[in-house]
Amino acid sequence: MFLILFISTQGCVHITRVVSDAEVAQQNKARLAQLSMGMSKSECLRVMGTQTREARTAYYEYGNQWEFPLYDLEIKNPYKGETMNGKDGKSYEIVYYYTTIKKLDGIVTDDELTPLVFESDRLLGWGEQFLKRLIGEEGLHQVSLSPVQTAQ
């Protein structure tokens, strides 16, 4: 955990907590266990969180000492969203959360994200395998990338 102090010319001190990317991924992965199919999108967002976190990626080699390389990144919760349509005209909303670190490079890639799939504002399921199965069964195709509406 890092604490960064900013001292302004006004004499105020602002404390910002910078977390590791591993901490964000671990928290998001743990929150997946609290989801259940049929939950509303707003319930899922409340469980998973909607905050943006300032994170630093690094690895531990000796105790608690940070080793290089270090990368600063902003991790949005949810990280991204998209809409897909099935061949039968059904529309699905997919929101992605950062849950896995594949490479310590300061870049968040699709294989580090877990999709949550909604139909008619209800959670159908989550996970890469679930989404792949749905794409195969429903013939989904991407309609748009969109910012995720997090208002509850």
Steps between C-alpha positions, in 0.01 A plus 500: 500500500624850417396832645580805297488841664423808299569832669334791329601864516197554724661284769247216471618142489320254270558130553441264208530127549664324209439126499664221309330370189507158667290635789236636261489173303478293820216714641304478175551124475380453860189707431402268211414237764226731631317510166209278407320456172189713469638792699423842352780694338483765774535229768803355320663842466442564870666168591788531253558872552509797267804690621805586296826405673849634455723194497866414468611178343811330629611172641635387835821309509638559848245548775308823464755680287368628168709381210510652153340549257233730640212630291225735610157433361139595550263208547133581447230283652347375282793526262298508177166407352352391170171401345454185294202376300404141435377362172148497646516875571556472877730766642761424765701746705844388612703680766857401577689509829876473550559167679823343375856609435656320204803722445662769715510763230264773621250421223156350565415249227175317424631172643540674838131595511197298610176564311162530673218437252158663537179451308207731576692647797543154662825309550508195273846387603865600511842383396683454172372144448140611555536782247668271242220244538236772460674636190500150350139423588346838426728611218579822684674781322626826642279798440682766695755578764340726754572668829331307777213686667573468871224722638303306754 
